Amino acid sequence: MNQAVTRQRETRDRETAQQPLTSGVEEGDQSMVDYPTPDDEGEPFAALDPSRSLALAHFSAPPANIAERFMRLAYQMGVPGPVISAPFRKAVRPRLTATVSSPLEGNRMAGTALRAGHFLIFGVKMRIAQADFSPSAKLTPPVEKCLHGFAWLRDLAASAPRDQCAPTAERITAAWLAANPAPGKGAPWKVAHAAHRLLNLLIYAPWIMSGAERDLRDKVLDTADETARWLDRHVARAEDGLAALAGWCAITAAGLLLTDGRPRRLYGEAGLVRMLGDFVGEDGGVLSRSPLDQIEALELLIELRSCYEAVGQTVPEMIDSMLHLLVPPLLGVVHSDGGLANWQGSGAIAPDDIAALVTASGVRTRPLRDASHWGYQRVSARNSVLQMDAAPPPLAKHARHGCASTLAFEFSHAGERLIVNCGGAAFAGGQVPVRIEQGLRATAAHSTVILDDANSTSVLINGKLGKGVNAVEIDRRPLEQDGTVIATRIEASHDGYSSRFGLIHKRVLILRDDGEELRGEDSLLPSGRNGQKGKVPFAIRFHLGPGVEVNLAENGRGAGLALADGSYWQFVSGADEFALEESMWVDGDGRAHPIHQLVIQGMASRGGGSFSWLLKKMG
């Protein structure tokens, strides 16, 4: 299949918003099929018969009659829900209308640590007694999200029966309420944290309110009601699209689970469908291009679906439609071991966690191979999986942990990762130090070309990105011999170095059909009519997966790679300068592992140049 796609960062949002979200299923990429077990071809979630595919439902807000539309309008204008739903009834205290059973599983180890008296956040322990829940506390982003978003509740619920967890849940909740008696400013009242806190309070209420302290139960219900009203007024000021999505999910959940919530539910559903249309591209990838954000969006919708089921309401088709859109792109960035790749700040989330999330979604599908809008190309060949970032980085307004990773790739074989990216920027503040967060987002932290140690796209503070790559051109096609496909070829180029060095980076990757040979060529092409004089330093980095043992060849132009499964691979380069350097790789628990990287380096002419390399399994 030939494709030539040029994407401009300035117009991508507008184009995405104008395109329908569920125009159908693209044959060969998004077929909705039975969820299989790992197969013998290295594809962790392979497809079955395409004739059994399911068509996506329409994507729109649930239908509303005249009365419901009036309720929605009145609530949007600020009329309180009880006044709309029961105008002549005396006001009643808020109460929960149902108990929710969420299919999502928490981290049992973190929950056990909570019962032992401390938080466990990406490997870092913090005693509950020493936790500062106040708005003025200086906390790292992961700690802030855990404490103020009440993410710890799901972990606690996974660790033991409810009666054993309730005292810990009540203790932490009481401490947070004492430090935050009313809505205010600071970290507790970021839209994202307030939304997650409300959702967790509603879903895991029995873990907090099953004790004998009636005062605590009343405070929790009052806080949930107050937080829902606060979100009604502030969701439009969310920090980014994902925060807004969390806000609308929380508002809708509160409308389902709190008394007199029908007007709020109608208001939340309308806001949710608008937000999903702005946040998700037509191929199902979120505009931040972050697999972690993709996971969080899935979790939010799964929890919201559970709230509908708890109250006996029909789950809107828009939720099921969006779940069917979100899962295939996520599986597209999963390796042959079933674990997540390291893209846009994410770490290598474990295979069991990815499988549990997909199971909870209820979606049966295959990985998305050619995500032209989300931007990740995937090639599966027998036991090997190749992934490539073939799109500009996300716009600054969408990026949370934006990385300058254009044209980087990852490669795995039979459950072993050979070529990786460092990843882990989103986990900075746990075992990954905050001071290296920007370094993990840099071009040098990815397996691609870097010129003069300059990022292909500027890496700014707070996860944002600046100028750099504006357009990516890509062509993907099968290579045939005597009518038989023998390899898949991906050719892509970006203009990130055009304005500074007058060069275009073009990368060609060819993966043989048996998955045991990957050929690559990195070219630097003059971007103007007249080539510039002089030379520029360059480096082509190949970060090696954890557990890969490496030995440089005697001729200094290659290396032998021994994998943990006993297989042996050879890396060959025609470059004069070839080096072995240290690097690091971050797993899904936020732990940094020392690894090595192979580096082809030298001086490249501004008139252009090409550098070929080969990665091949031996024996």
C-alpha positions in Angstrom: 0.0 0.0 0.0 1.5 3.3 -1.1 0.9 6.4 1.0 2.4 9.8 0.8 1.2 11.9 3.7 2.4 15.4 4.6 1.1 16.7 7.9 1.4 20.4 8.9 1.3 21.0 12.7 -0.6 24.2 12.3 -3.6 22.6 10.5 -3.7 19.1 12.0 -6.2 20.1 14.8 -8.6 21.8 12.4 -8.4 18.9 10.0 -9.0 16.3 12.7 -12.0 18.3 14.1 -13.6 18.3 10.6 -13.3 14.6 10.0 -15.9 12.1 11.3 -14.7 10.0 14.2 -16.5 6.9 13.2 -16.8 6.7 9.5 -16.3 3.0 9.7 -13.5 0.5 10.1 -10.4 0.6 7.9 -9.9 -2.8 6.4 -6.7 -4.4 7.7 -6.1 -1.9 10.5 -9.1 -1.4 12.7 -11.2 -4.5 12.2 -13.1 -5.3 15.4 -12.5 -9.0 16.0 -12.4 -11.5 18.8 -9.7 -10.9 21.3 -7.2 -13.6 20.8 -4.3 -15.0 22.8 -0.7 -14.3 21.6 0.1 -16.2 18.5 3.2 -17.8 17.1 3.9 -14.9 14.7 5.0 -12.5 17.5 1.7 -10.5 17.3 0.4 -10.2 20.9 -3.1 -9.4 19.8 -3.5 -10.9 16.4 -6.7 -10.8 14.3 -9.0 -13.6 13.5 -11.3 -13.8 10.4 -12.0 -10.3 9.2 -15.5 -11.3 8.2 -16.3 -11.4 11.9 -15.4 -7.7 12.3 -17.8 -5.3 14.1 -18.8 -2.0 12.7 -18.4 1.1 14.8 -21.6 2.7 16.1 -22.4 6.3 15.5 -20.7 8.9 17.7 -23.0 11.4 19.2 -24.6 12.5 22.5 -27.6 10.3 23.6 -30.9 11.5 22.1 -32.8 13.9 24.3 -36.4 15.0 24.2 -37.7 18.5 24.6 -37.9 18.3 28.4 -34.3 17.0 28.7 -33.0 19.6 26.3 -34.6 22.3 28.5 -33.0 20.7 31.6 -29.6 20.7 30.0 -30.0 24.4 29.0 -31.2 25.5 32.4 -28.4 23.7 34.1 -25.9 25.2 31.8 -27.2 28.6 32.6 -26.6 27.9 36.3 -30.0 26.8 37.7 -29.3 24.2 40.4 -30.1 20.6 39.6 -32.6 20.1 42.5 -34.5 23.2 41.4 -34.8 21.8 37.9 -35.6 18.2 38.8 -37.8 18.8 41.9 -38.7 22.5 42.1 -41.3 22.1 44.9 -39.4 19.7 47.1 -37.4 20.5 50.2 -33.7 20.3 49.6 -32.2 17.0 50.7 -28.6 16.1 51.7 -26.6 14.5 48.9 -26.5 10.7 48.8 -25.2 8.0 46.5 -27.8 6.3 44.4 -25.8 3.1 43.6 -22.6 1.2 44.3 -20.2 0.9 41.4 -18.1 -2.1 40.5 -15.1 -1.1 38.4 -13.4 -3.7 36.2 -10.1 -1.8 36.5 -7.4 -3.3 38.7 -5.1 -1.3 40.9 -1.5 -2.0 41.9 -1.7 -4.6 44.6 1.9 -3.9 45.8 1.1 -0.1 46.2 -2.1 -1.0 48.1 -0.3 -3.3 50.5 2.2 -0.5 51.1 -0.6 1.8 52.0 -1.9 -0.7 54.6 1.6 -0.8 56.0 1.6 2.9 56.4 3.2 4.6 53.4 2.5 5.6 49.8 4.5 3.8 47.1 4.7 6.0 44.0 6.8 4.8 41.2 9.1 3.0 43.6 9.4 5.9 46.1 8.1 5.4 49.6 6.4 8.2 51.5 5.0 7.8 55.0 1.3 8.6 55.2 1.9 10.5 58.4 4.4 12.7 56.7 2.3 13.4 53.6 1.5 17.1 53.1 -2.0 17.4 51.5 -2.2 21.2 51.7 -2.5 23.4 48.6 0.9 25.0 49.3 2.8 21.7 49.4 5.7 21.4 46.9 5.2 18.0 45.4 6.5 16.3 42.3 3.9 15.6 39.5 3.4 11.9 40.2 3.1 12.4 44.0 0.7 15.3 43.4 -1.5 13.2 41.1 -1.6 10.3 43.6 -2.4 12.4 46.7 -4.8 14.9 45.2 -6.4 12.7 42.6 -7.0 9.9 45.1 -5.4 7.4 42.7 -4.3 5.4 45.7 -7.9 4.3 46.3 -7.9 1.9 43.4 -4.6 0.4 44.6 -5.9 0.0 48.1 -9.0 -1.7 46.9 -6.9 -4.3 45.0 -4.8 -5.2 48.0 -7.3 -6.8 50.4 -11.0 -7.2 51.3 -12.9 -4.0 52.0 -13.0 -4.4 55.8 -9.2 -4.6 56.0 -8.7 -1.5 53.7 -11.4 0.8 55.2 -9.4 2.1 58.2 -6.5 3.2 55.9 -8.9 4.7 53.4 -10.7 6.7 56.1 -7.4 7.8 57.7 -6.1 9.3 54.4 -9.4 10.8 53.4 -9.8 12.5 56.8 -6.3 13.9 56.5 -7.0 15.3 53.1 -10.3 16.8 54.1 -8.7 18.5 57.1 -6.1 20.1 54.8 -8.6 21.1 52.2 -11.9 22.1 53.9 -13.2 24.0 50.9 -12.5 24.5 47.2 -9.6 26.8 46.6 -6.4 27.1 44.5 -3.3 25.2 44.1 -2.7 21.6 43.1 -5.8 20.1 44.8 -7.9 22.2 42.6 -6.4 21.6 39.2 -9.3 20.3 37.0 -7.5 17.0 36.4 -6.9 16.3 40.1 -10.4 17.4 41.1 -12.0 15.2 38.4 -10.0 12.1 39.3 -10.7 12.7 43.0 -14.4 13.0 42.4 -14.5 9.8 40.3 -12.5 7.8 42.8 -14.7 9.1 45.7 -17.9 8.0 43.9 -16.6 4.6 42.7 -14.8 3.6 45.9 -17.1 5.3 48.4 -17.8 2.0 50.3 -14.1 1.8 51.2 -14.4 5.2 52.8 -17.9 5.3 54.2 -18.3 1.8 55.6 -16.9 2.7 59.1 -18.7 3.9 62.1 -17.8 7.6 61.7 -21.0 9.2 60.4 -19.3 12.6 60.4 -16.7 11.4 57.9 -19.5 9.9 55.6 -21.3 13.2 55.6 -18.1 15.1 54.8 -17.3 12.8 52.0 -20.7 13.2 50.4 -20.7 17.0 50.9 -17.2 17.1 49.4 -18.3 15.0 46.4 -21.3 17.3 45.8 -19.2 20.5 46.3 -16.5 19.2 43.9 -19.1 18.3 41.3 -20.5 21.9 41.5 -16.9 23.3 41.3 -16.2 21.2 38.2 -19.4 22.4 36.6 -18.0 26.0 36.7 -14.3 25.3 36.0 -14.1 22.4 33.5 -13.9 24.8 30.7 -10.6 26.1 32.2 -9.0 22.7 32.2 -5.2 22.5 31.9 -5.4 20.4 28.7 -7.6 18.1 26.7 -7.1 15.1 28.9 -7.9 17.1 32.0 -11.1 18.4 30.3 -12.0 14.8 29.4 -11.5 13.7 33.0 -13.7 16.7 34.1 -16.6 15.9 31.8 -16.4 12.2 32.8 -16.5 13.1 36.5 -19.4 15.6 36.0 -21.4 12.9 34.1 -20.6 10.3 36.8 -21.8 12.7 39.5 -25.0 13.2 37.6 -25.6 9.5 37.6 -24.6 8.7 41.2 -25.7 11.7 43.3 -29.3 12.6 44.0 -31.1 15.0 41.7 -28.4 14.5 39.2 -30.4 14.1 36.0 -29.8 17.7 34.7 -26.1 17.4 35.5 -25.9 14.1 33.6 -27.5 15.6 30.5 -25.1 18.6 30.8 -22.1 16.3 31.2 -23.0 14.0 28.3 -23.2 17.0 25.9 -19.8 18.3 27.1 -18.3 14.9 27.0 -19.2 14.3 23.3 -17.8 17.7 22.3 -14.6 17.0 24.3 -14.1 13.6 22.7 -14.4 15.1 19.3 -11.7 17.6 20.0 -9.4 15.2 21.8 -9.2 12.1 19.7 -8.2 11.9 16.0 -10.1 9.9 13.4 -7.8 6.9 13.8 -8.5 6.8 17.5 -5.1 8.3 18.7 -5.2 11.1 21.2 -3.8 14.4 20.0 -1.0 14.4 22.7 0.3 11.2 20.9 1.1 9.8 24.3 0.3 6.1 25.0 -0.1 7.0 28.7 -2.8 9.6 27.8 -4.4 6.9 25.6 -4.5 4.6 28.6 -5.9 7.3 30.9 -8.6 8.1 28.4 -9.6 4.4 28.2 -9.7 4.1 32.0 -11.9 7.2 32.3 -14.4 5.9 29.8 -14.4 2.4 31.4 -15.1 3.8 34.8 -17.9 6.0 33.4 -19.4 3.0 31.7 -19.4 1.2 35.1 -21.3 4.2 36.6 -24.0 3.8 34.0 -24.3 0.1 34.6 -24.5 0.6 38.4 -27.6 2.8 38.1 -29.2 0.6 35.4 -28.9 3.3 32.7 -28.2 2.3 29.1 -24.6 3.0 28.3 -24.5 5.7 25.5 -23.3 4.4 22.2 -20.7 7.2 22.1 -18.8 5.5 25.0 -18.7 2.1 23.3 -17.8 3.7 20.0 -14.9 5.6 21.6 -13.6 2.6 23.4 -13.5 0.8 20.0 -11.5 3.7 18.6 -9.1 4.0 21.4 -7.9 0.4 21.8 -6.4 -0.4 18.3 -3.9 2.5 18.4 -2.8 1.5 21.9 -2.2 -2.0 20.8 -0.3 -0.6 17.8 2.5 0.6 20.2 2.7 -2.8 22.0 5.8 -5.0 21.5 6.1 -8.7 20.8 6.2 -9.2 24.6 2.8 -7.6 25.0 4.3 -4.6 26.8 4.2 -0.9 25.9 6.9 0.9 23.9 8.5 4.1 25.2 6.9 6.9 23.2 6.1 10.5 24.3 7.3 10.2 27.9 5.8 6.8 28.6 7.5 3.8 30.1 7.4 0.1 29.2 4.0 -0.7 30.9 4.0 -4.4 31.7 2.2 -6.9 29.4 -0.2 -8.0 32.2 -1.3 -4.4 32.8 -2.0 -3.8 29.1 -3.9 -7.1 28.8 -6.0 -6.3 31.9 -6.9 -2.9 30.5 -8.0 -4.3 27.1 -10.0 -7.0 28.8 -11.7 -4.4 31.0 -12.6 -2.4 27.9 -14.5 -5.3 26.4 -13.0 -4.5 23.0 -11.9 -7.3 20.7 -9.5 -6.0 18.1 -6.1 -6.2 16.4 -3.3 -3.6 16.7 -3.5 -0.5 14.4 -0.6 -0.8 12.0 -0.8 2.4 10.0 -1.9 5.2 12.2 -1.6 8.1 9.7 -3.0 10.7 12.1 -1.7 9.4 15.5 1.6 8.9 13.7 3.0 5.5 14.8 3.8 2.9 12.1 3.9 -0.7 13.1 5.2 -3.7 11.1 4.8 -7.2 12.5 6.9 -10.0 10.8 6.8 -13.4 12.4 8.2 -13.0 15.9 9.4 -9.4 15.3 7.7 -6.0 15.8 9.0 -2.7 14.4 7.5 0.6 15.5 8.3 4.0 14.1 7.4 7.6 15.0 6.4 9.0 11.6 4.6 12.2 12.5 5.4 15.7 13.9 5.5 15.9 17.7 2.2 17.0 19.4 1.3 20.7 19.5 2.3 22.5 22.7 -1.3 22.8 23.8 -1.7 19.0 23.7 1.7 17.9 25.0 2.1 16.8 28.6 5.5 15.2 28.2 6.2 16.0 24.6 9.3 14.4 23.1 11.4 15.3 20.0 11.3 11.7 18.7 10.4 12.1 15.0 11.6 9.1 12.9 12.8 7.2 16.0 12.1 3.5 16.1 11.9 0.5 18.4 12.4 -3.1 17.5 11.6 -6.3 19.4 11.9 -10.0 18.6 10.3 -13.0 20.4 9.6 -11.0 23.5 13.1 -9.4 23.6 13.6 -5.7 23.0 16.6 -5.0 20.8 16.3 -1.3 20.0 14.4 1.0 22.4 13.9 4.7 23.4 14.8 5.8 26.9 11.2 6.9 27.8 10.0 7.7 31.4 9.7 11.5 31.3 6.2 11.2 32.6 7.5 9.3 35.7 10.0 12.0 36.7 9.6 12.7 40.4 9.6 9.1 41.4 12.8 7.1 41.0 13.5 9.1 37.8 14.9 12.4 39.0 13.0 15.5 37.9 16.3 17.2 36.8 16.7 14.7 33.9 13.1 15.0 32.7 14.0 17.3 29.8 16.9 15.1 28.8 14.5 12.1 28.5 12.4 14.1 26.1 15.3 15.1 23.9 16.1 13.7 20.5 19.3 12.1 21.9 17.1 9.9 24.2 15.6 8.2 21.1 16.9 5.9 18.5 17.2 8.3 15.6 19.5 10.9 14.0 20.6 14.1 15.9 22.6 16.9 14.4 25.1 19.0 16.5 23.4 17.8 19.7 20.4 19.9 18.8 16.8 18.5 19.2 14.8 18.1 16.0 12.0 20.0 17.9 12.8 22.3 20.7 12.1 20.8 24.2 10.7 23.3 26.6 9.7 23.2 30.3 6.4 21.8 31.7 6.3 19.1 29.0 5.8 21.5 26.1 7.5 21.7 22.7 8.6 24.6 20.5 9.7 25.0 16.9 11.1 22.2 14.9 9.4 19.5 12.8 6.5 20.9 10.9 6.0 18.2 8.2 6.6 14.5 7.8 6.4 12.7 4.5 5.9 9.0 4.6 5.7 6.1 2.1 4.9 2.6 3.2 4.8 -0.4 0.9 5.3 -4.1 0.7 8.3 -5.4 -1.3 7.5 -8.4 -3.5 9.5 -11.1 -5.3 7.7 -13.4 -7.8 4.4 -12.3 -6.4 5.3 -13.0 -2.8 5.8 -10.3 -0.1 9.3 -10.6 1.2 9.6 -7.4 3.2 7.9 -4.2 4.3 9.5 -0.9 3.5 8.9 2.4 5.3 10.4 5.6 4.0 9.9 8.9 6.0 11.5 12.3 6.2 11.2 15.4 8.4 12.2 19.0 8.2 13.2 19.6 11.8 16.8 20.5 10.9 15.9 22.4 7.7 15.9 26.0 9.1 19.1 25.5 11.3 21.3 23.3 9.2 19.6 23.3 5.7 19.2 19.5 5.9 16.3 17.1 5.7 16.5 13.8 7.6 15.2 10.8 5.6 15.1 7.4 7.1 14.3 4.1 5.2 13.6 0.9 7.2 13.1 -2.5 5.6 12.0 -5.4 7.7 12.3 -8.8 6.1 9.2 -10.9 6.2 10.7 -13.5 8.5 11.5 -10.7 11.0 15.2 -11.6 11.3 16.7 -8.8 9.3 16.2 -5.1 9.6 18.0 -2.8 7.1 18.2 0.9 7.6 19.5 3.9 5.8 19.6 7.4 7.2 20.1 10.2 4.7 20.7 14.0 5.1 19.4 15.9 2.1 19.9 19.6 1.3 16.6 21.4 1.9 17.3 24.3 -0.4 18.1 24.7 -4.1 21.7 25.5 -3.3 23.6 23.3 -0.9 25.4 25.0 2.0 29.1 24.6 2.5 30.8 23.2 5.5 30.1 20.2 7.8 27.9 19.5 10.8 28.4 17.0 13.6 25.9 14.1 13.5 25.1 11.0 15.5 22.8 8.1 14.9 21.8 6.5 18.2 20.5 3.0 18.8 19.6 2.5 22.4 19.8 -1.2 23.2 17.1 -3.0 25.2 17.5 -4.1 28.8 19.5 -7.3 29.2 21.2 -7.0 25.8 24.9 -7.9 26.1 27.0 -6.1 23.5 30.6 -6.6 22.1 32.1 -4.3 19.5 33.5 -6.0 16.4 37.3 -6.0 15.9 37.0 -3.8 12.8 35.2 -1.2 14.8 32.3 -1.0 12.4 29.8 -3.3 14.1 28.7 -5.1 17.2 27.4 -8.5 18.4 24.2 -8.5 20.5 23.5 -11.4 22.8 19.9 -11.6 24.0 18.6 -13.1 27.2 16.8 -15.9 25.2 20.1 -17.1 23.8 19.7 -15.6 20.4 22.6 -13.6 18.8 22.2 -10.6 16.5 24.8 -8.7 14.5 24.8 -5.0 14.0 26.8 -3.8 11.0 27.6 -0.2 9.9 29.8 1.2 7.2 30.6 4.3 9.2 34.2 5.1 10.1 33.3 6.2 13.7 31.3 3.7 15.7 31.1 3.8 19.5 29.5 2.1 22.5 28.1 4.5 25.2 26.0 4.2 28.3 22.3 5.0 28.4 19.2 4.3 30.4 15.7 2.8 29.9 12.6 3.3 32.1 10.1 0.5 32.7 6.4 0.8 33.4 7.0 1.1 37.2 9.1 4.2 36.7 12.4 2.4 37.5 15.5 3.4 35.5 17.7 0.6 34.2 21.3 1.1 32.9 21.6 0.0 29.2 24.0 0.7 26.4 23.7 2.5 23.1 25.4 2.1 19.8 26.4 5.4 18.1 27.3 6.1 14.5 28.9 9.5 14.5 31.0 11.9 12.5 30.9 15.0 10.4 28.2 15.3 7.7 28.5 17.5 4.7 25.9 20.2 4.4 25.6 19.0 0.8 24.1 15.7 2.1 25.2 12.2 2.9 23.8 8.7 3.5 24.6 6.1 6.2 23.5 2.5 6.0 23.3 -0.1 8.7 22.0 -3.6 9.2 20.6 -5.6 12.1 20.4 -9.3 11.5 19.8 -12.5 13.5 22.6 -15.0 13.2 22.4 -18.8 13.2 
